Amino acid sequence: MLEIKNLLVPLCNTAYLLNKQTPDIAQLQEYKPKYHTTFDVAYCRDILKMEIIRNSTVGAHYNCIDKLRALKKECWTLHSHMKQRSSKLETFTRIHKCNEGNVPQILQIRYNDLVRKQTKAVEDHAAVFARFKDKLKDEKTLRERGELLKKYPF
């Protein structure tokens, strides 16, 4: 992109100046361009539009990748929290030799608290994982849009 920009900026500036101003003949004779081609104003405008579209696509893709990284980190944190809650519930049921319907009255409050925290951890993880999958779909569409721009620039 930098090479294209370095090529297009002087070309578009020259095309603009040639289109809008009438240069002095003496200055034109002193200045000998390296290339003896001229571009149409519409062609330069299309190239600038293409550059703007590509830059916005690349910026959107970078933002999407940053959000994906943050969601992945959050998802892993909630996954480990969910595993910890499940392990605590399994340890409690194994130590006290009780099932879901077979909990002594004294331990019922503690068991209900563990179950509530474990289901909350599962729900939180599921919500973040769903957001992660949605953001992954968004990233895929941006990537495909970028590949499409490579094939068909105009």
Secondary structure, DSSP 8 states (H G I E B T S, - for coil): -HHHHHHHHHHHHHHHHHHH----HHHHHH---S------HHHHHHHHHHHHHHHHHHHHHHHHHHHHHHHHHHHHHHHHHHHHHHHHHHHHHHHHT--SS---GGGHHHHHHHHHHHHHHHHHHHHHHHHHHHHHHHHHHHHHHHHHHHH---
